[in-house]
Structures are given as structure tokens and as C-alpha cells.
Amino acid sequence: MITFYVSQEEKISQFLAKLQLITFAESLGRIETMITYPTTQTHADIPQKLRESYGLTPDLLRLSVGFEGPQDLILDLKTALQVFEEIF
């Protein structure tokens, strides 16, 4: 499990849409690589102030790495991350 923050939370939906190999999912309990956006999924029903006190801010994503090849995952992430212009 990898948790990371992005520089522009307003571009998260664009980032998720660009992923080809990695699946956007609510549950991370499978053998494939999956990504979740806790703010709108798993923790959406928790009041914002409480959720953020846990560190679950709107710029946070969680990635559960599965069995795919490392180079394939890197390429998928690298391509999708291009939506956050200042990263590159």
C-alpha cells in the first residue's frame, strides 16, 4: 500500500481517467493494482474535519500494488501523472 499526495486535487479525476492498467476501485483487496480516493469513496461519510484530522485530505490517493510488472505500472503512473503539470 502506497499513500501519496498530489499537487492539484482538482485534477484527480483527470488523473484517474488516464490510468489504463491500474483500476480505480473502492476496495483494495484484490491481486490487481488498484487506486482509491478516500475523500470521495471509503471515508466520504466521515465529517471533513474529522477525516482530515486522520490525514485523509482531498489531495490524498491510496495505491495498492498488485501482481503486474513494475515497468508497466511505472509507465501507467507516469502517463497519468502528466495531468499535474508542475511534476514534469
PDB file of N, CA, C and O in Angstrom, chain B, residues numbered from 101:
ATOM      1  N   MET B 101       0.854  -1.167   0.000  1.00  0.00           N
ATOM      2  CA  MET B 101       0.000   0.000   0.000  1.00  0.00           C
ATOM      3  C   MET B 101       0.901   1.230   0.000  1.00  0.00           C
ATOM      4  O   MET B 101       1.841   1.338   0.787  1.00  0.00           O
ATOM      5  N   ILE B 102       0.585   2.151  -0.906  1.00  0.00           N
ATOM      6  CA  ILE B 102       1.317   3.406  -1.008  1.00  0.00           C
ATOM      7  C   ILE B 102       0.288   4.524  -0.919  1.00  0.00           C
ATOM      8  O   ILE B 102      -0.709   4.514  -1.642  1.00  0.00           O
ATOM      9  N   THR B 103       0.522   5.476  -0.046  1.00  0.00           N
ATOM     10  CA  THR B 103      -0.312   6.660   0.058  1.00  0.00           C
ATOM     11  C   THR B 103       0.500   7.825  -0.453  1.00  0.00           C
ATOM     12  O   THR B 103       1.657   7.997  -0.070  1.00  0.00           O
ATOM     13  N   PHE B 104      -0.100   8.633  -1.322  1.00  0.00           N
ATOM     14  CA  PHE B 104       0.629   9.804  -1.810  1.00  0.00           C
ATOM     15  C   PHE B 104      -0.313  10.974  -2.015  1.00  0.00           C
ATOM     16  O   PHE B 104      -1.525  10.816  -2.155  1.00  0.00           O
ATOM     17  N   TYR B 105       0.288  12.152  -2.027  1.00  0.00           N
ATOM     18  CA  TYR B 105      -0.449  13.393  -2.194  1.00  0.00           C
ATOM     19  C   TYR B 105      -0.123  13.990  -3.553  1.00  0.00           C
ATOM     20  O   TYR B 105       0.997  13.850  -4.043  1.00  0.00           O
ATOM     21  N   VAL B 106      -1.090  14.651  -4.157  1.00  0.00           N
ATOM     22  CA  VAL B 106      -0.888  15.299  -5.445  1.00  0.00           C
ATOM     23  C   VAL B 106      -0.917  16.813  -5.257  1.00  0.00           C
ATOM     24  O   VAL B 106      -1.442  17.324  -4.267  1.00  0.00           O
ATOM     25  N   SER B 107      -0.349  17.506  -6.216  1.00  0.00           N
ATOM     26  CA  SER B 107      -0.211  18.953  -6.104  1.00  0.00           C
ATOM     27  C   SER B 107      -1.489  19.720  -6.432  1.00  0.00           C
ATOM     28  O   SER B 107      -1.673  20.844  -5.966  1.00  0.00           O
ATOM     29  N   GLN B 108      -2.361  19.129  -7.218  1.00  0.00           N
ATOM     30  CA  GLN B 108      -3.582  19.822  -7.642  1.00  0.00           C
ATOM     31  C   GLN B 108      -4.767  18.870  -7.515  1.00  0.00           C
ATOM     32  O   GLN B 108      -5.062  18.099  -8.429  1.00  0.00           O
ATOM     33  N   GLU B 109      -5.429  18.936  -6.388  1.00  0.00           N
ATOM     34  CA  GLU B 109      -6.535  17.996  -6.141  1.00  0.00           C
ATOM     35  C   GLU B 109      -7.648  18.113  -7.170  1.00  0.00           C
ATOM     36  O   GLU B 109      -8.370  17.145  -7.405  1.00  0.00           O
ATOM     37  N   GLU B 110      -7.799  19.272  -7.783  1.00  0.00           N
ATOM     38  CA  GLU B 110      -8.865  19.452  -8.772  1.00  0.00           C
ATOM     39  C   GLU B 110      -8.622  18.644 -10.048  1.00  0.00           C
ATOM     40  O   GLU B 110      -9.517  18.518 -10.883  1.00  0.00           O
ATOM     41  N   LYS B 111      -7.419  18.101 -10.197  1.00  0.00           N
ATOM     42  CA  LYS B 111      -7.101  17.295 -11.382  1.00  0.00           C
ATOM     43  C   LYS B 111      -7.121  15.789 -11.108  1.00  0.00           C
ATOM     44  O   LYS B 111      -6.765  14.995 -11.979  1.00  0.00           O
ATOM     45  N   ILE B 112      -7.532  15.404  -9.918  1.00  0.00           N
ATOM     46  CA  ILE B 112      -7.536  13.985  -9.565  1.00  0.00           C
ATOM     47  C   ILE B 112      -8.419  13.167 -10.504  1.00  0.00           C
ATOM     48  O   ILE B 112      -8.027  12.078 -10.924  1.00  0.00           O
ATOM     49  N   SER B 113      -9.592  13.670 -10.836  1.00  0.00           N
ATOM     50  CA  SER B 113     -10.468  12.892 -11.729  1.00  0.00           C
ATOM     51  C   SER B 113      -9.833  12.714 -13.104  1.00  0.00           C
ATOM     52  O   SER B 113      -9.996  11.659 -13.716  1.00  0.00           O
ATOM     53  N   GLN B 114      -9.113  13.716 -13.604  1.00  0.00           N
ATOM     54  CA  GLN B 114      -8.404  13.586 -14.880  1.00  0.00           C
ATOM     55  C   GLN B 114      -7.303  12.531 -14.772  1.00  0.00           C
ATOM     56  O   GLN B 114      -7.120  11.713 -15.673  1.00  0.00           O
ATOM     57  N   PHE B 115      -6.579  12.563 -13.661  1.00  0.00           N
ATOM     58  CA  PHE B 115      -5.515  11.588 -13.414  1.00  0.00           C
ATOM     59  C   PHE B 115      -6.086  10.174 -13.414  1.00  0.00           C
ATOM     60  O   PHE B 115      -5.557   9.288 -14.086  1.00  0.00           O
ATOM     61  N   LEU B 116      -7.161   9.963 -12.665  1.00  0.00           N
ATOM     62  CA  LEU B 116      -7.766   8.634 -12.572  1.00  0.00           C
ATOM     63  C   LEU B 116      -8.281   8.159 -13.931  1.00  0.00           C
ATOM     64  O   LEU B 116      -8.202   6.971 -14.243  1.00  0.00           O
ATOM     65  N   ALA B 117      -8.797   9.068 -14.726  1.00  0.00           N
ATOM     66  CA  ALA B 117      -9.315   8.709 -16.051  1.00  0.00           C
ATOM     67  C   ALA B 117      -8.207   8.288 -17.012  1.00  0.00           C
ATOM     68  O   ALA B 117      -8.454   7.519 -17.941  1.00  0.00           O
ATOM     69  N   LYS B 118      -7.006   8.777 -16.799  1.00  0.00           N
ATOM     70  CA  LYS B 118      -5.886   8.443 -17.690  1.00  0.00           C
ATOM     71  C   LYS B 118      -5.253   7.089 -17.381  1.00  0.00           C
ATOM     72  O   LYS B 118      -4.543   6.536 -18.221  1.00  0.00           O
ATOM     73  N   LEU B 119      -5.498   6.555 -16.202  1.00  0.00           N
ATOM     74  CA  LEU B 119      -4.930   5.258 -15.853  1.00  0.00           C
ATOM     75  C   LEU B 119      -5.520   4.172 -16.747  1.00  0.00           C
ATOM     76  O   LEU B 119      -6.738   4.098 -16.909  1.00  0.00           O
ATOM     77  N   GLN B 120      -4.679   3.342 -17.320  1.00  0.00           N
ATOM     78  CA  GLN B 120      -5.120   2.271 -18.208  1.00  0.00           C
ATOM     79  C   GLN B 120      -5.008   0.894 -17.553  1.00  0.00           C
ATOM     80  O   GLN B 120      -5.889   0.050 -17.720  1.00  0.00           O
ATOM     81  N   LEU B 121      -3.947   0.674 -16.824  1.00  0.00           N
ATOM     82  CA  LEU B 121      -3.676  -0.617 -16.201  1.00  0.00           C
ATOM     83  C   LEU B 121      -4.207  -0.667 -14.768  1.00  0.00           C
ATOM     84  O   LEU B 121      -4.767  -1.673 -14.333  1.00  0.00           O
ATOM     85  N   ILE B 122      -4.024   0.408 -14.064  1.00  0.00           N
ATOM     86  CA  ILE B 122      -4.417   0.491 -12.651  1.00  0.00           C
ATOM     87  C   ILE B 122      -5.910   0.790 -12.575  1.00  0.00           C
ATOM     88  O   ILE B 122      -6.409   1.696 -13.242  1.00  0.00           O
ATOM     89  N   THR B 123      -6.614   0.016 -11.755  1.00  0.00           N
ATOM     90  CA  THR B 123      -8.061   0.133 -11.620  1.00  0.00           C
ATOM     91  C   THR B 123      -8.437   1.070 -10.487  1.00  0.00           C
ATOM     92  O   THR B 123      -7.915   0.958  -9.378  1.00  0.00           O
ATOM     93  N   PHE B 124      -9.351   2.000 -10.772  1.00  0.00           N
ATOM     94  CA  PHE B 124      -9.923   2.868  -9.749  1.00  0.00           C
ATOM     95  C   PHE B 124     -11.032   2.084  -9.073  1.00  0.00           C
ATOM     96  O   PHE B 124     -12.010   1.703  -9.716  1.00  0.00           O
ATOM     97  N   ALA B 125     -10.884   1.843  -7.772  1.00  0.00           N
ATOM     98  CA  ALA B 125     -11.835   0.979  -7.068  1.00  0.00           C
ATOM     99  C   ALA B 125     -12.002   1.415  -5.619  1.00  0.00           C
ATOM    100  O   ALA B 125     -11.135   2.085  -5.058  1.00  0.00           O
ATOM    101  N   GLU B 126     -13.097   1.038  -5.034  1.00  0.00           N
ATOM    102  CA  GLU B 126     -13.337   1.350  -3.625  1.00  0.00           C
ATOM    103  C   GLU B 126     -12.594   0.384  -2.711  1.00  0.00           C
ATOM    104  O   GLU B 126     -12.034   0.793  -1.694  1.00  0.00           O
ATOM    105  N   SER B 127     -12.587  -0.875  -3.066  1.00  0.00           N
ATOM    106  CA  SER B 127     -11.914  -1.896  -2.265  1.00  0.00           C
ATOM    107  C   SER B 127     -10.543  -2.180  -2.864  1.00  0.00           C
ATOM    108  O   SER B 127     -10.392  -2.269  -4.082  1.00  0.00           O
ATOM    109  N   LEU B 128      -9.552  -2.320  -1.999  1.00  0.00           N
ATOM    110  CA  LEU B 128      -8.192  -2.571  -2.473  1.00  0.00           C
ATOM    111  C   LEU B 128      -7.741  -3.999  -2.190  1.00  0.00           C
ATOM    112  O   LEU B 128      -6.541  -4.273  -2.157  1.00  0.00           O
ATOM    113  N   GLY B 129      -8.671  -4.894  -1.989  1.00  0.00           N
ATOM    114  CA  GLY B 129      -8.340  -6.237  -1.564  1.00  0.00           C
ATOM    115  C   GLY B 129      -8.252  -7.290  -2.650  1.00  0.00           C
ATOM    116  O   GLY B 129      -8.694  -8.419  -2.435  1.00  0.00           O
ATOM    117  N   ARG B 130      -7.699  -6.963  -3.807  1.00  0.00           N
ATOM    118  CA  ARG B 130      -7.572  -7.951  -4.880  1.00  0.00           C
ATOM    119  C   ARG B 130      -6.109  -8.077  -5.282  1.00  0.00           C
ATOM    120  O   ARG B 130      -5.251  -7.400  -4.715  1.00  0.00           O
ATOM    121  N   ILE B 131      -5.816  -8.931  -6.252  1.00  0.00           N
ATOM    122  CA  ILE B 131      -4.420  -9.128  -6.638  1.00  0.00           C
ATOM    123  C   ILE B 131      -3.952  -8.131  -7.694  1.00  0.00           C
ATOM    124  O   ILE B 131      -2.753  -8.014  -7.947  1.00  0.00           O
ATOM    125  N   GLU B 132      -4.902  -7.404  -8.321  1.00  0.00           N
ATOM    126  CA  GLU B 132      -4.531  -6.392  -9.302  1.00  0.00           C
ATOM    127  C   GLU B 132      -4.189  -5.084  -8.590  1.00  0.00           C
ATOM    128  O   GLU B 132      -4.612  -4.849  -7.458  1.00  0.00           O
ATOM    129  N   THR B 133      -3.428  -4.252  -9.262  1.00  0.00           N
ATOM    130  CA  THR B 133      -3.110  -2.935  -8.718  1.00  0.00           C
ATOM    131  C   THR B 133      -4.357  -2.064  -8.807  1.00  0.00           C
ATOM    132  O   THR B 133      -5.003  -1.975  -9.851  1.00  0.00           O
ATOM    133  N   MET B 134      -4.677  -1.425  -7.684  1.00  0.00           N
ATOM    134  CA  MET B 134      -5.881  -0.605  -7.600  1.00  0.00           C
ATOM    135  C   MET B 134      -5.561   0.696  -6.888  1.00  0.00           C
ATOM    136  O   MET B 134      -4.635   0.776  -6.080  1.00  0.00           O
ATOM    137  N   ILE B 135      -6.350   1.714  -7.208  1.00  0.00           N
ATOM    138  CA  ILE B 135      -6.179   3.015  -6.579  1.00  0.00           C
ATOM    139  C   ILE B 135      -7.523   3.487  -6.050  1.00  0.00           C
ATOM    140  O   ILE B 135      -8.566   3.228  -6.650  1.00  0.00           O
ATOM    141  N   THR B 136      -7.488   4.186  -4.914  1.00  0.00           N
ATOM    142  CA  THR B 136      -8.704   4.713  -4.320  1.00  0.00           C
ATOM    143  C   THR B 136      -8.494   6.166  -3.917  1.00  0.00           C
ATOM    144  O   THR B 136      -7.376   6.603  -3.647  1.00  0.00           O
ATOM    145  N   TYR B 137      -9.591   6.892  -3.885  1.00  0.00           N
ATOM    146  CA  TYR B 137      -9.614   8.297  -3.483  1.00  0.00           C
ATOM    147  C   TYR B 137     -10.486   8.378  -2.226  1.00  0.00           C
ATOM    148  O   TYR B 137     -11.696   8.578  -2.330  1.00  0.00           O
ATOM    149  N   PRO B 138      -9.882   8.223  -1.037  1.00  0.00           N
ATOM    150  CA  PRO B 138     -10.645   8.115   0.208  1.00  0.00           C
ATOM    151  C   PRO B 138     -11.636   9.247   0.460  1.00  0.00           C
ATOM    152  O   PRO B 138     -12.693   9.017   1.048  1.00  0.00           O
ATOM    153  N   THR B 139     -11.316  10.459   0.029  1.00  0.00           N
ATOM    154  CA  THR B 139     -12.193  11.600   0.270  1.00  0.00           C
ATOM    155  C   THR B 139     -13.583  11.399  -0.321  1.00  0.00           C
ATOM    156  O   THR B 139     -14.577  11.826   0.267  1.00  0.00           O
ATOM    157  N   THR B 140     -13.657  10.755  -1.474  1.00  0.00           N
ATOM    158  CA  THR B 140     -14.958  10.568  -2.127  1.00  0.00           C
ATOM    159  C   THR B 140     -15.446   9.124  -2.072  1.00  0.00           C
ATOM    160  O   THR B 140     -16.555   8.827  -2.517  1.00  0.00           O
ATOM    161  N   GLN B 141     -14.631   8.228  -1.530  1.00  0.00           N
ATOM    162  CA  GLN B 141     -15.022   6.821  -1.512  1.00  0.00           C
ATOM    163  C   GLN B 141     -15.103   6.275  -0.092  1.00  0.00           C
ATOM    164  O   GLN B 141     -16.115   6.449   0.586  1.00  0.00           O
ATOM    165  N   THR B 142     -14.056   5.627   0.352  1.00  0.00           N
ATOM    166  CA  THR B 142     -14.084   4.873   1.604  1.00  0.00           C
ATOM    167  C   THR B 142     -14.378   5.716   2.840  1.00  0.00           C
ATOM    168  O   THR B 142     -14.937   5.200   3.808  1.00  0.00           O
ATOM    169  N   HIS B 143     -14.020   6.988   2.834  1.00  0.00           N
ATOM    170  CA  HIS B 143     -14.202   7.828   4.013  1.00  0.00           C
ATOM    171  C   HIS B 143     -15.119   9.022   3.755  1.00  0.00           C
ATOM    172  O   HIS B 143     -15.116   9.983   4.524  1.00  0.00           O
ATOM    173  N   ALA B 144     -15.886   8.967   2.700  1.00  0.00           N
ATOM    174  CA  ALA B 144     -16.757  10.089   2.329  1.00  0.00           C
ATOM    175  C   ALA B 144     -17.819  10.391   3.380  1.00  0.00           C
ATOM    176  O   ALA B 144     -18.248  11.538   3.509  1.00  0.00           O
ATOM    177  N   ASP B 145     -18.246   9.389   4.127  1.00  0.00           N
ATOM    178  CA  ASP B 145     -19.300   9.605   5.116  1.00  0.00           C
ATOM    179  C   ASP B 145     -18.787  10.144   6.447  1.00  0.00           C
ATOM    180  O   ASP B 145     -19.584  10.439   7.338  1.00  0.00           O
ATOM    181  N   ILE B 146     -17.483  10.277   6.596  1.00  0.00           N
ATOM    182  CA  ILE B 146     -16.889  10.836   7.809  1.00  0.00           C
ATOM    183  C   ILE B 146     -16.827  12.355   7.640  1.00  0.00           C
ATOM    184  O   ILE B 146     -16.396  12.831   6.590  1.00  0.00           O
ATOM    185  N   PRO B 147     -17.243  13.121   8.638  1.00  0.00           N
ATOM    186  CA  PRO B 147     -17.190  14.579   8.515  1.00  0.00           C
ATOM    187  C   PRO B 147     -15.779  15.059   8.122  1.00  0.00           C
ATOM    188  O   PRO B 147     -14.773  14.527   8.592  1.00  0.00           O
ATOM    189  N   GLN B 148     -15.735  16.067   7.257  1.00  0.00           N
ATOM    190  CA  GLN B 148     -14.473  16.529   6.681  1.00  0.00           C
ATOM    191  C   GLN B 148     -13.413  16.841   7.742  1.00  0.00           C
ATOM    192  O   GLN B 148     -12.264  16.419   7.609  1.00  0.00           O
ATOM    193  N   LYS B 149     -13.783  17.558   8.769  1.00  0.00           N
ATOM    194  CA  LYS B 149     -12.809  17.942   9.799  1.00  0.00           C
ATOM    195  C   LYS B 149     -12.196  16.706  10.471  1.00  0.00           C
ATOM    196  O   LYS B 149     -10.985  16.648  10.682  1.00  0.00           O
ATOM    197  N   LEU B 150     -13.019  15.742  10.798  1.00  0.00           N
ATOM    198  CA  LEU B 150     -12.536  14.509  11.415  1.00  0.00           C
ATOM    199  C   LEU B 150     -11.677  13.715  10.427  1.00  0.00           C
ATOM    200  O   LEU B 150     -10.601  13.229  10.779  1.00  0.00           O
ATOM    201  N   ARG B 151     -12.159  13.589   9.199  1.00  0.00           N
ATOM    202  CA  ARG B 151     -11.412  12.869   8.157  1.00  0.00           C
ATOM    203  C   ARG B 151     -10.023  13.479   7.971  1.00  0.00           C
ATOM    204  O   ARG B 151      -9.029  12.758   7.890  1.00  0.00           O
ATOM    205  N   GLU B 152      -9.961  14.802   7.903  1.00  0.00           N
ATOM    206  CA  GLU B 152      -8.676  15.468   7.711  1.00  0.00           C
ATOM    207  C   GLU B 152      -7.783  15.355   8.940  1.00  0.00           C
ATOM    208  O   GLU B 152      -6.559  15.394   8.815  1.00  0.00           O
ATOM    209  N   SER B 153      -8.375  15.213  10.129  1.00  0.00           N
ATOM    210  CA  SER B 153      -7.552  15.007  11.332  1.00  0.00           C
ATOM    211  C   SER B 153      -6.835  13.658  11.286  1.00  0.00           C
ATOM    212  O   SER B 153      -5.820  13.463  11.955  1.00  0.00           O
ATOM    213  N   TYR B 154      -7.369  12.732  10.492  1.00  0.00           N
ATOM    214  CA  TYR B 154      -6.729  11.429  10.274  1.00  0.00           C
ATOM    215  C   TYR B 154      -5.645  11.513   9.196  1.00  0.00           C
ATOM    216  O   TYR B 154      -4.906  10.554   8.972  1.00  0.00           O
ATOM    217  N   GLY B 155      -5.558  12.670   8.531  1.00  0.00           N
ATOM    218  CA  GLY B 155      -4.609  12.819   7.431  1.00  0.00           C
ATOM    219  C   GLY B 155      -5.210  12.512   6.079  1.00  0.00           C
ATOM    220  O   GLY B 155      -4.495  12.497   5.077  1.00  0.00           O
ATOM    221  N   LEU B 156      -6.502  12.266   6.027  1.00  0.00           N
ATOM    222  CA  LEU B 156      -7.186  11.946   4.773  1.00  0.00           C
ATOM    223  C   LEU B 156      -7.692  13.235   4.138  1.00  0.00           C
ATOM    224  O   LEU B 156      -8.881  13.548   4.191  1.00  0.00           O
ATOM    225  N   THR B 157      -6.772  13.966   3.543  1.00  0.00           N
ATOM    226  CA  THR B 157      -7.080  15.247   2.925  1.00  0.00           C
ATOM    227  C   THR B 157      -7.490  15.051   1.470  1.00  0.00           C
ATOM    228  O   THR B 157      -7.254  13.983   0.906  1.00  0.00           O
ATOM    229  N   PRO B 158      -8.109  16.074   0.844  1.00  0.00           N
ATOM    230  CA  PRO B 158      -8.608  15.937  -0.530  1.00  0.00           C
ATOM    231  C   PRO B 158      -7.528  15.741  -1.595  1.00  0.00           C
ATOM    232  O   PRO B 158      -7.852  15.487  -2.755  1.00  0.00           O
ATOM    233  N   ASP B 159      -6.273  15.853  -1.230  1.00  0.00           N
ATOM    234  CA  ASP B 159      -5.179  15.670  -2.194  1.00  0.00           C
ATOM    235  C   ASP B 159      -4.490  14.314  -2.038  1.00  0.00           C
ATOM    236  O   ASP B 159      -3.407  14.104  -2.585  1.00  0.00           O
ATOM    237  N   LEU B 160      -5.105  13.396  -1.297  1.00  0.00           N
ATOM    238  CA  LEU B 160      -4.513  12.095  -0.991  1.00  0.00           C
ATOM    239  C   LEU B 160      -5.126  10.977  -1.835  1.00  0.00           C
ATOM    240  O   LEU B 160      -6.340  10.916  -2.032  1.00  0.00           O
ATOM    241  N   LEU B 161      -4.265  10.110  -2.320  1.00  0.00           N
ATOM    242  CA  LEU B 161      -4.676   8.902  -3.043  1.00  0.00           C
ATOM    243  C   LEU B 161      -3.982   7.708  -2.404  1.00  0.00           C
ATOM    244  O   LEU B 161      -2.899   7.843  -1.834  1.00  0.00           O
ATOM    245  N   ARG B 162      -4.607   6.540  -2.502  1.00  0.00           N
ATOM    246  CA  ARG B 162      -4.006   5.298  -1.992  1.00  0.00           C
ATOM    247  C   ARG B 162      -3.902   4.297  -3.131  1.00  0.00           C
ATOM    248  O   ARG B 162      -4.849   4.077  -3.886  1.00  0.00           O
ATOM    249  N   LEU B 163      -2.740   3.708  -3.229  1.00  0.00           N
ATOM    250  CA  LEU B 163      -2.438   2.753  -4.288  1.00  0.00           C
ATOM    251  C   LEU B 163      -2.057   1.422  -3.656  1.00  0.00           C
ATOM    252  O   LEU B 163      -1.150   1.355  -2.826  1.00  0.00           O
ATOM    253  N   SER B 164      -2.746   0.382  -4.050  1.00  0.00           N
ATOM    254  CA  SER B 164      -2.428  -0.964  -3.595  1.00  0.00           C
ATOM    255  C   SER B 164      -1.792  -1.688  -4.779  1.00  0.00           C
ATOM    256  O   SER B 164      -2.456  -1.966  -5.777  1.00  0.00           O
ATOM    257  N   VAL B 165      -0.516  -1.988  -4.660  1.00  0.00           N
ATOM    258  CA  VAL B 165       0.242  -2.568  -5.771  1.00  0.00           C
ATOM    259  C   VAL B 165      -0.033  -4.062  -5.866  1.00  0.00           C
ATOM    260  O   VAL B 165       0.034  -4.788  -4.874  1.00  0.00           O
ATOM    261  N   GLY B 166      -0.341  -4.499  -7.065  1.00  0.00           N
ATOM    262  CA  GLY B 166      -0.669  -5.887  -7.312  1.00  0.00           C
ATOM    263  C   GLY B 166       0.443  -6.642  -8.018  1.00  0.00           C
ATOM    264  O   GLY B 166       1.626  -6.366  -7.817  1.00  0.00           O
ATOM    265  N   PHE B 167       0.054  -7.582  -8.833  1.00  0.00           N
ATOM    266  CA  PHE B 167       0.987  -8.525  -9.433  1.00  0.00           C
ATOM    267  C   PHE B 167       1.549  -8.092 -10.792  1.00  0.00           C
ATOM    268  O   PHE B 167       2.420  -8.778 -11.328  1.00  0.00           O
ATOM    269  N   GLU B 168       1.086  -6.992 -11.356  1.00  0.00           N
ATOM    270  CA  GLU B 168       1.536  -6.574 -12.682  1.00  0.00           C
ATOM    271  C   GLU B 168       3.038  -6.272 -12.677  1.00  0.00           C
ATOM    272  O   GLU B 168       3.648  -6.078 -11.626  1.00  0.00           O
ATOM    273  N   GLY B 169       3.601  -6.240 -13.860  1.00  0.00           N
ATOM    274  CA  GLY B 169       5.020  -5.935 -13.990  1.00  0.00           C
ATOM    275  C   GLY B 169       5.337  -4.513 -13.565  1.00  0.00           C
ATOM    276  O   GLY B 169       4.580  -3.590 -13.865  1.00  0.00           O
ATOM    277  N   PRO B 170       6.451  -4.330 -12.868  1.00  0.00           N
ATOM    278  CA  PRO B 170       6.820  -2.995 -12.374  1.00  0.00           C
ATOM    279  C   PRO B 170       6.918  -1.944 -13.484  1.00  0.00           C
ATOM    280  O   PRO B 170       6.465  -0.814 -13.303  1.00  0.00           O
ATOM    281  N   GLN B 171       7.496  -2.300 -14.612  1.00  0.00           N
ATOM    282  CA  GLN B 171       7.648  -1.323 -15.696  1.00  0.00           C
ATOM    283  C   GLN B 171       6.290  -0.905 -16.256  1.00  0.00           C
ATOM    284  O   GLN B 171       6.106   0.254 -16.628  1.00  0.00           O
ATOM    285  N   ASP B 172       5.349  -1.828 -16.317  1.00  0.00           N
ATOM    286  CA  ASP B 172       4.009  -1.499 -16.797  1.00  0.00           C
ATOM    287  C   ASP B 172       3.311  -0.527 -15.843  1.00  0.00           C
ATOM    288  O   ASP B 172       2.651   0.418 -16.276  1.00  0.00           O
ATOM    289  N   LEU B 173       3.464  -0.770 -14.549  1.00  0.00           N
ATOM    290  CA  LEU B 173       2.862   0.112 -13.548  1.00  0.00           C
ATOM    291  C   LEU B 173       3.499   1.499 -13.587  1.00  0.00           C
ATOM    292  O   LEU B 173       2.802   2.511 -13.518  1.00  0.00           O
ATOM    293  N   ILE B 174       4.812   1.538 -13.697  1.00  0.00           N
ATOM    294  CA  ILE B 174       5.527   2.816 -13.766  1.00  0.00           C
ATOM    295  C   ILE B 174       5.056   3.619 -14.967  1.00  0.00           C
ATOM    296  O   ILE B 174       4.792   4.816 -14.852  1.00  0.00           O
ATOM    297  N   LEU B 175       4.950   2.972 -16.110  1.00  0.00           N
ATOM    298  CA  LEU B 175       4.510   3.664 -17.320  1.00  0.00           C
ATOM    299  C   LEU B 175       3.084   4.196 -17.172  1.00  0.00           C
ATOM    300  O   LEU B 175       2.794   5.321 -17.579  1.00  0.00           O
ATOM    301  N   ASP B 176       2.203   3.395 -16.594  1.00  0.00           N
ATOM    302  CA  ASP B 176       0.821   3.825 -16.399  1.00  0.00           C
ATOM    303  C   ASP B 176       0.762   5.048 -15.485  1.00  0.00           C
ATOM    304  O   ASP B 176       0.070   6.020 -15.786  1.00  0.00           O
ATOM    305  N   LEU B 177       1.483   4.998 -14.378  1.00  0.00           N
ATOM    306  CA  LEU B 177       1.504   6.129 -13.449  1.00  0.00           C
ATOM    307  C   LEU B 177       2.145   7.364 -14.072  1.00  0.00           C
ATOM    308  O   LEU B 177       1.638   8.477 -13.936  1.00  0.00           O
ATOM    309  N   LYS B 178       3.252   7.154 -14.749  1.00  0.00           N
ATOM    310  CA  LYS B 178       3.965   8.272 -15.370  1.00  0.00           C
ATOM    311  C   LYS B 178       3.083   8.988 -16.393  1.00  0.00           C
ATOM    312  O   LYS B 178       3.066  10.218 -16.451  1.00  0.00           O
ATOM    313  N   THR B 179       2.368   8.232 -17.182  1.00  0.00           N
ATOM    314  CA  THR B 179       1.468   8.800 -18.186  1.00  0.00           C
ATOM    315  C   THR B 179       0.339   9.582 -17.510  1.00  0.00           C
ATOM    316  O   THR B 179       0.051  10.714 -17.899  1.00  0.00           O
ATOM    317  N   ALA B 180      -0.290   8.991 -16.517  1.00  0.00           N
ATOM    318  CA  ALA B 180      -1.409   9.648 -15.831  1.00  0.00           C
ATOM    319  C   ALA B 180      -0.955  10.872 -15.035  1.00  0.00           C
ATOM    320  O   ALA B 180      -1.682  11.862 -14.951  1.00  0.00           O
ATOM    321  N   LEU B 181       0.234  10.809 -14.456  1.00  0.00           N
ATOM    322  CA  LEU B 181       0.730  11.926 -13.654  1.00  0.00           C
ATOM    323  C   LEU B 181       1.017  13.175 -14.481  1.00  0.00           C
ATOM    324  O   LEU B 181       1.210  14.255 -13.923  1.00  0.00           O
ATOM    325  N   GLN B 182       1.045  13.040 -15.769  1.00  0.00           N
ATOM    326  CA  GLN B 182       1.299  14.205 -16.618  1.00  0.00           C
ATOM    327  C   GLN B 182       0.194  15.257 -16.497  1.00  0.00           C
ATOM    328  O   GLN B 182       0.403  16.400 -16.902  1.00  0.00           O
ATOM    329  N   VAL B 183      -0.955  14.913 -15.962  1.00  0.00           N
ATOM    330  CA  VAL B 183      -2.013  15.906 -15.772  1.00  0.00           C
ATOM    331  C   VAL B 183      -1.625  16.941 -14.714  1.00  0.00           C
ATOM    332  O   VAL B 183      -2.162  18.048 -14.690  1.00  0.00           O
ATOM    333  N   PHE B 184      -0.706  16.576 -13.858  1.00  0.00           N
ATOM    334  CA  PHE B 184      -0.216  17.517 -12.835  1.00  0.00           C
ATOM    335  C   PHE B 184       1.038  18.186 -13.388  1.00  0.00           C
ATOM    336  O   PHE B 184       2.155  17.738 -13.130  1.00  0.00           O
ATOM    337  N   GLU B 185       0.849  19.241 -14.136  1.00  0.00           N
ATOM    338  CA  GLU B 185       1.892  19.881 -14.934  1.00  0.00           C
ATOM    339  C   GLU B 185       3.184  20.174 -14.191  1.00  0.00           C
ATOM    340  O   GLU B 185       4.262  19.977 -14.752  1.00  0.00           O
ATOM    341  N   GLU B 186       3.117  20.626 -12.974  1.00  0.00           N
ATOM    342  CA  GLU B 186       4.349  21.007 -12.299  1.00  0.00           C
ATOM    343  C   GLU B 186       5.209  19.821 -11.863  1.00  0.00           C
ATOM    344  O   GLU B 186       6.346  20.016 -11.431  1.00  0.00           O
ATOM    345  N   ILE B 187       4.691  18.608 -11.967  1.00  0.00           N
ATOM    346  CA  ILE B 187       5.510  17.435 -11.642  1.00  0.00           C
ATOM    347  C   ILE B 187       6.570  17.222 -12.700  1.00  0.00           C
ATOM    348  O   ILE B 187       7.675  16.776 -12.392  1.00  0.00           O
ATOM    349  N   PHE B 188       6.247  17.537 -13.951  1.00  0.00           N
ATOM    350  CA  PHE B 188       7.187  17.279 -15.038  1.00  0.00           C
ATOM    351  C   PHE B 188       7.780  18.551 -15.566  1.00  0.00           C
ATOM    352  O   PHE B 188       8.595  18.516 -16.489  1.00  0.00           O
TER     353      PHE B 188
END
